[in-house]
């Protein structure tokens, strides 16, 4: 059983920052790449950032230089530090892991960037 629980979303002004957290169950997550996706109404989920079990990270072009993904394998936690937020970052953010061909998602946390 894999359970992913996101937290940390909320309302923030343009230019502000938020830190999202993902608490993951399942021992395999310690050795699995983890990802953050986001979704806005009427659109597909899009990959925001990913991180390997050894800490190598990658980012979508639209967040490079603003967002940072990190993880703690012992605690089975993944974070997304989001800086310089703008209105286009408004979305539901999801934590994701894939195992044996199956995708696992949390319920998401809503981020609203608005003045």
C-alpha positions in Angstrom: 0.0 0.0 0.0 1.3 3.4 -1.0 0.0 6.5 0.5 1.2 10.0 -0.4 0.0 13.0 1.6 0.7 16.5 0.4 0.6 19.6 2.5 1.7 23.2 2.6 -0.5 24.7 -0.1 -2.4 28.0 0.4 -2.8 31.5 -0.7 0.3 33.5 -1.5 0.9 36.9 -3.1 2.8 37.1 -6.4 6.5 37.1 -5.7 6.0 35.1 -2.5 7.1 31.6 -1.5 5.6 28.3 -0.3 7.1 25.0 0.7 5.1 21.9 -0.2 5.6 18.7 1.7 4.9 15.1 0.7 4.8 12.4 3.3 5.1 8.9 1.7 4.4 5.5 3.1 6.0 2.3 1.7 9.6 1.4 2.2 10.3 1.3 -1.5 9.9 5.1 -1.8 13.3 5.4 -0.3 14.9 4.1 -3.5 12.4 5.4 -6.0 12.4 8.6 -8.0 9.7 11.0 -6.7 8.0 13.8 -8.6 5.8 16.8 -8.2 3.1 17.5 -10.8 0.5 20.2 -11.0 -2.8 20.6 -12.6 -5.2 23.4 -13.4 -8.9 23.0 -14.3 -9.3 21.7 -17.9 -5.7 20.9 -18.3 -3.6 17.7 -17.9 -1.2 17.2 -15.1 2.2 18.5 -15.9 5.5 17.5 -14.5 7.1 20.2 -12.3 10.1 18.5 -10.8 11.6 15.1 -10.1 14.3 13.8 -7.8 16.1 10.4 -7.8 16.9 8.5 -4.7 20.4 9.8 -4.8 19.2 13.4 -5.0 19.7 14.2 -8.6 16.9 16.6 -9.6 15.3 17.9 -12.8 12.9 20.7 -13.4 10.4 21.8 -16.0 11.6 24.9 -17.8 8.8 27.0 -16.4 10.1 26.5 -12.8 13.8 26.4 -13.3 15.6 28.8 -11.0 12.5 29.3 -8.9 11.6 25.9 -7.4 13.8 23.4 -5.6 12.9 19.8 -4.9 14.5 17.9 -2.1 14.0 14.7 -0.1 14.8 12.8 3.0 14.9 9.1 2.3 15.0 8.1 6.0 11.9 10.1 6.7 10.3 9.3 3.4 9.6 13.0 2.8 9.8 15.1 -0.4 9.6 18.8 -0.5 9.1 21.5 -3.1 10.4 24.9 -2.3 8.6 27.4 -4.5 10.0 31.0 -4.8 9.1 33.9 -6.9 5.6 32.6 -7.4 3.4 34.1 -10.1 -0.3 33.7 -11.0 0.6 31.0 -13.6 1.8 28.8 -10.7 -1.8 28.6 -9.3 -2.7 24.9 -9.4 -3.2 21.8 -7.4 0.1 20.2 -6.8 0.5 16.4 -6.6 3.2 14.2 -5.2 3.9 11.1 -7.4 5.8 7.9 -7.4 5.8 5.0 -9.8 6.3 1.4 -8.8 6.1 -1.8 -10.9 4.4 0.2 -13.7 1.7 1.7 -11.4 1.4 5.4 -10.7 0.6 6.5 -7.2 -0.7 10.0 -6.4 -1.6 12.0 -3.4 -4.8 13.9 -3.2 -3.0 17.2 -3.9 -2.6 20.5 -2.2 -4.0 23.7 -3.7 -1.7 26.7 -4.3 -3.3 30.0 -5.2 -1.1 32.9 -6.2 -3.1 36.1 -6.0 -2.9 39.6 -4.8 
